[in-house]
Structure formats: structure tokens, C-alpha cells
Amino acid sequence: MISRRRFITAGMLTAAGIAYLTQETQAARATKKKKIGLQLYSVRDALKNDLEGTLKTLASIGYTWLELADYKDGKFYGKTPKEFKKLIKGLGMELIASHTGVTAETIDNTIEDHKAAGIKYIIQPWLAEDRRTSAEHYKKVCGELNQYGEKCKKEGLKFGYHNHAFEFDTVDGRIGYDLMLKETDPALVLFEMDVYWVRKGGADPLNYFEKFPGRFELLHFKDMDNTPEEGNTVIGKGVIDFGAICKAAPQSGMKYFFVELEKTKDITSVEGVKQSFEYLNGAAFIH
């Protein structure tokens, strides 16, 4: 029979063990790196000064997914597709998407190079001003996007469009973004929603998730400061409710998201993306 003293001692040790395990579990959760993406445009200057060193820093911060913003002359940041793929894989990160303007003349080579790099998504990042002054202009653009999307689909890639604020202007009585979503084929063209620019354009991301469910496989997580200028700021220091956006992921269709900082105040771009990662990594709404 166990004596009362031994029973109490055993209980105290058990309680202490549970407390230790609880603290250990909490510490592990706090240091666990979640899967968070980064649009490399955020650190463009640092990449120009030291490509490999900056990429190593991003990996050490904890970023998992990357979206590129420097494809030209068949190379990514001055490296061949296979060289860049090897570099990123060696750092434990994954190439997901790439921002690059495409035309009927360049789409085939663009697909070939992105396939060689192991990139899943090609994203058209911009629409020239003279191509968005009427509903007919938008419809013509959408026809081209459908064609590019069809070519990408045949090669096992996905094609999408990234918004700014101008798409929320009204042309010929219609909102440009709504027109694009209706005139593009959901089987061929997805939309990468930049939540900052949606807000800047006077719209609400959650409303678009309801109106066009499943169309937004990729998202840019970009925060807006609480000033009259509505400038870009470090994630978590602004007014955008990323928790609500993540909660709506089943409706939006979000598969990947990328932090983007267009510019920072008083800190370097690398410090800005580090603070943004730390905020999201510690947020309960990121799993």
C-alpha cells in the first residue's frame, strides 16, 4: 500500500510534469514556423544588392512560399530557371507564383521557363491605362486572359490576374473588376486579390468572396495604415482584418497568400517583412 506521503509526492511530481509539458508545448507552438508566403517585390532593393544573402535571410525568418517579380530574358533574378529552382529548394522554400506581363508573343516562352523553374502560377500583374478606358477594352483584355489561361492549363500551370485600385472605377456604367470576373472563364483564369488595393478602391474583399466564390486562389496580404493617406504598412499594424479574410478562405478559394510591402517607414524592407511574418506566425487565424 502506498503511504500518504508517497502518494502526495507522486501527485506533486505528476502535476509538475504536466506543467512542464504544458509550458514546453506552449513554447513549441510559439516557435513553430507556419506556412507563410512572400512577394519578393517587397525586398527588391535588398535582392539587387545581395540576392543569395537576402534569400537566406528570408528562409531564416521562416518564409515558406515565394512569389517572384523579376522574370526577363528567360531568367529569374538573373539566373536560369533551373538555377533559381535549385537555389530556392536548397534554402527549404518553394516557388509558387510569378508576376510577369505576358502577351500573345511571349506566353509560350514564359510558360516554358516557368515550368522549368517549377512555378505553379503565372500572374498578370498590371493593365495599361489605355486598355481600361471602356467596357469594350476590358472585354478584349478578358478574351486575351482566357487564351493565356487555356495555354497554361494545357501545360499544367495556372494563370491569373492581380488587381490594383483602378479596377474598381466605373467604366460605361460597370465596375471594371466585376466585368473582368464575369468575362473571364473560371476554369482558365483565377484572380489574385490584393486586399489592400481592394480597400483602396473603396470595396470590401469579403463582398467579393460572396459574389464570386472560389475565384481567388491567391491573395496578397498587404496592410493599410490608419491615416488619411491610407498608406501601406507592416502586417498587423494597420486596419485590415486578416482574421476575417482567413475565416472566409473556404468561400474565397484561397490556397496561398503572400505578404507584400510596397514600402516601409523608418525600417528596412527586410525588417518589415520580418515583423510581418512574426505577426502572422503568432496569429491564431493562421494555421
For each residue, the residues with C-beta under 8 A, 3 or more apart:
1:
2: 6 7 10
3: 6 7
4: 7 8
5: 8 9
6: 2 3 9 10
7: 2 3 4 10 11
8: 4 5 11 12
9: 5 6 12 13
10: 2 6 7 13 14
11: 7 8 14 15
12: 8 9 15 16
13: 9 10 16 17
14: 10 11 17 18
15: 11 12 18 19
16: 12 13 19 20
17: 13 14 20 21
18: 14 15 21 22
19: 15 16 22 23
20: 16 17 23 24
21: 17 18 24 25
22: 18 19 25 26
23: 19 20 26 27
24: 20 21 27 28
25: 21 22 28 29
26: 22 23 29 30
27: 23 24 30 31
28: 24 25 31 32
29: 25 26 32
30: 26 27 282
31: 27 28
32: 28 29 281
33: 36 62 64 281
34: 62 280 281 286 287
35: 64 65
36: 33 62 63 64 65 257 259 277 280 281 286
37: 63 64 65 66 67 96 256 257 258 259
38: 42 43 58 63 65 66 67 258 259 260 273 277
39: 42 67 69 99 220 258 259 260
40: 43 44 47 66 67 68 69 70
41: 44 69 99 260 262
42: 38 39 259 260 261 262 269 272 273
43: 38 40 46 47 54 58 269 270 273
44: 40 41 47 48 69 70 269
45: 48 49 269
46: 43 49 50 54 268 269 270
47: 40 43 44 50 51 54 55 70 77
48: 44 45 51
49: 45 46 54
50: 46 47 53 54
51: 47 48 54 55 77 78
52: 55 56 87
53: 50 56 57
54: 43 46 47 49 50 51 57 58 270
55: 47 51 52 58 59 87 88 91 93
56: 52 53 59 60 91
57: 53 54 60 61 270
58: 38 43 54 55 61 63 66 91 93 270 273
59: 55 56 62 63 91 92 93
60: 56 57
61: 57 58 273 274 277
62: 33 34 36 59 277 281
63: 36 37 38 58 59 66 93 259 273 277
64: 33 35 36 37 93 94
65: 35 36 37 38 93 94 96 256 258
66: 37 38 40 58 63 88 93 94 95 96 258
67: 37 38 39 40 96 97 98 99 123 218 258
68: 40 71 76 77 95 97 98 99 100 119
69: 39 40 41 44 98 99 125
70: 40 44 47 76 77
71: 68 75 76 98 99 100 110 113 114
72: 75
73:
74: 80 81 109 113
75: 71 72 78 79 80 81 84 113
76: 68 70 71 79 80 81 84 98 113 117
77: 47 51 68 70 84
78: 51 75
79: 75 76 83 84 87
80: 74 75 76 83 84 116
81: 74 75 76 84 85 113 114 116 117
82: 85 86 116 117
83: 79 80 86 87
84: 75 76 77 79 80 81 87 88 95 117
85: 81 82 88 89 95 116 117 118
86: 82 83 89 90
87: 52 55 79 83 84 90 91
88: 55 66 84 85 91 93 94 95
89: 85 86 92 93 94
90: 86 87
91: 55 56 58 59 87 88
92: 59 89
93: 55 58 59 63 64 65 66 88 89
94: 64 65 66 88 89
95: 66 68 84 85 88 98 117 118 119 120
96: 37 65 66 67 119 120 121 218 256 258
97: 67 68 119 120 121 122 123 160 192 218 256 258
98: 67 68 69 71 76 95 114 117 119 121 122 123
99: 39 41 67 68 69 71 123 125 162
100: 68 71 110 122 123 124 125
101: 124 125 126
102: 106 107 110 122 124 148
103: 106 107
104: 107 144 147
105:
106: 102 103 109 110
107: 102 103 104 110 111 148 151
108: 111 112 151
109: 74 106 112 113
110: 71 100 102 106 107 113 114 122
111: 107 108 114 115 122 151 152 155 157
112: 108 109 115 116
113: 71 74 75 76 81 109 110 116 117
114: 71 81 98 110 111 117 119 122 157
115: 111 112 118 119 155 156 157
116: 80 81 82 85 112 113
117: 76 81 82 84 85 95 98 113 114
118: 85 95 115
119: 68 95 96 97 98 114 115 122 157
120: 95 96 97 157 158
121: 96 97 98 157 158 159 160 190 192 217 218
122: 97 98 100 102 110 111 114 119 148 152 157 158 159 160
123: 67 97 98 99 100 159 160 161 162 192 218
124: 100 101 102 127 145 148 159 160 161 162
125: 69 99 100 101 162
126: 101 162 164
127: 124 131 132 141 161 166 167
128: 131 132
129: 132 133 166
130: 133 137
131: 127 128 137 138 140 141
132: 127 128 129 137 138 141 166 167 171 176
133: 129 130 137 171
134: 137 138 171 172
135: 138 139 171 172 173 174 179
136: 139 140 172
137: 130 131 132 133 134 140 141 171
138: 131 132 134 135 141 142 171 174 176 179 180 183
139: 135 136 142 143 179 183
140: 131 136 137 143 144
141: 127 131 132 137 138 144 145 180
142: 138 139 145 146 179 180 183 184 189
143: 139 140 146 147 183
144: 104 140 141 147 148
145: 124 141 142 148 149 159 161 180 184 188 189
146: 142 143 149 150 184 185 188 189
147: 104 143 144 150 151
148: 102 107 122 124 144 145 151 152 159 189
149: 145 146 152 153 158 159 184 185 187 188 189
150: 146 147 153 154 188
151: 107 108 111 147 148 154 155 159
152: 111 122 148 149 155 157 158 159 188
153: 149 150 156 157 158 159 187 188
154: 150 151
155: 111 115 151 152
156: 115 153
157: 111 114 115 119 120 121 122 152 153
158: 120 121 122 149 152 153 190 217
159: 121 122 123 124 145 148 149 151 152 153 188 189 190
160: 97 121 122 123 124 189 190 191 192 217 218
161: 123 124 127 145 180 184 189 190 191 192
162: 99 123 124 125 126 191 192 194 220
163: 167 177 191 192 193 194 197 198 201
164: 126 167 194 197 201
165: 168 197 198 200 201
166: 127 129 132 169 176 201
167: 127 132 163 164 175 176 177 180 201
168: 165 175 176 177 198 201 202 203
169: 166 175 176 201
170: 173 174 175 176
171: 132 133 134 135 137 138 174 176 179
172: 134 135 136
173: 135 170
174: 135 138 170 171 178 179
175: 167 168 169 170 178 179
176: 132 138 166 167 168 169 170 171 179 180
177: 163 167 168 180 181 201 203 208
178: 174 175 181 182 211
179: 135 138 139 142 171 174 175 176 182 183
180: 138 141 142 145 161 167 176 177 183 184 191
181: 177 178 184 191 208 211 212 215
182: 178 179
183: 138 139 142 143 179 180
184: 142 145 146 149 161 180 181 188 189
185: 146 149 188 189
186: 189 190 214 215
187: 149 153
188: 145 146 149 150 152 153 159 184 185
189: 142 145 146 148 149 159 160 161 184 185 186
190: 121 158 159 160 161 186 215 216 217 218 253
191: 160 161 162 163 180 181 212 215 216 217 218
192: 97 121 123 160 161 162 163 216 217 218 219 220
193: 163 198 205 208 216 218 219 220 252
194: 162 163 164 197 198 219 220 222 260
195: 198 199 205 219 220 221 222 240 242 245
196: 199 200 220 222 223 224 232 240 260
197: 163 164 165 194 200 201 220 222
198: 163 165 168 193 194 195 201 203 204 205 208
199: 195 196 202 203 204 205 224 230 240
200: 165 196 197 224 230
201: 163 164 165 166 167 168 169 177 197 198
202: 168 199
203: 168 177 198 199 207 208
204: 198 199 207 208
205: 193 195 198 199 208 209 245 252
206: 209 210 244 245 248
207: 203 204 210 211
208: 177 181 193 198 203 204 205 211 212 216
209: 205 206 212 213 216 248 251 252
210: 206 207 213 251
211: 178 181 207 208
212: 181 191 208 209 215 216
213: 209 210 251 252 253
214: 186 251 252 253
215: 181 186 190 191 212 252 253
216: 190 191 192 193 208 209 212 219 252 253 254
217: 121 158 160 190 191 192 253 254 255 256
218: 67 96 97 121 123 160 190 191 192 193 254 255 256 257 258
219: 192 193 194 195 216 245 252 254 256 257 258
220: 39 162 192 193 194 195 196 197 257 258 259 260
221: 195 235 242 245 257 258 259 260 276 280
222: 194 195 196 197 232 235 240 259 260 261 262
223: 196 232 233 234 235 236 237 238 239 240 242 276
224: 196 199 200 230 231 232 233 238 239 240
225: 229 230 231 232 233 237 238 239
226: 238 239
227: 230 231
228:
229: 225
230: 199 200 224 225 227
231: 224 225 227
232: 196 222 223 224 225 261 262 263
233: 223 224 225 237 238 264 265
234: 223 237 238 261 264 267 272 275 276 279
235: 221 222 223 238 242 259 275 276 279 280
236: 223 242 275 276 279 280 283
237: 223 225 233 234
238: 223 224 225 226 233 234 235
239: 223 224 225 226
240: 195 196 199 222 223 224 245
241: 244 245
242: 195 221 223 235 236 245 246 280 283 285
243: 246 247 283 284 285
244: 206 241 247 248
245: 195 205 206 219 221 240 241 242 248 249 252 254
246: 242 243 249 254 285 286
247: 243 244 285
248: 206 209 244 245 251 252
249: 245 246 252 253 254
250:
251: 209 210 213 214 248
252: 193 205 209 213 214 215 216 219 245 248 249
253: 190 213 214 215 216 217 249
254: 216 217 218 219 245 246 249 257
255: 217 218
256: 37 65 96 97 217 218 219
257: 36 37 218 219 220 221 254
258: 37 38 39 65 66 67 96 97 218 219 220 221
259: 36 37 38 39 42 63 220 221 222 235 273 276 277 280
260: 38 39 41 42 194 196 220 221 222
261: 42 222 232 234 264 269 272 273 276
262: 41 42 222 232
263: 232 269
264: 233 234 261 267 268 269 271 272
265: 233
266:
267: 234 264 271 272 275
268: 46 264 271 272
269: 42 43 44 45 46 261 263 264 272 273
270: 43 46 54 57 58 273 274
271: 264 267 268 274 275
272: 42 234 261 264 267 268 269 275 276
273: 38 42 43 58 61 63 259 261 269 270 276 277
274: 61 270 271 277 278
275: 234 235 236 267 271 272 278 279
276: 221 223 234 235 236 259 261 272 273 279 280
277: 36 38 61 62 63 259 273 274 280 281
278: 274 275 281 282
279: 234 235 236 275 276 282 283
280: 34 36 221 235 236 242 259 276 277 283 286
281: 32 33 34 36 62 277 278 286
282: 30 278 279
283: 236 242 243 279 280 286
284: 243
285: 242 243 246 247
286: 34 36 246 280 281 283
287: 34
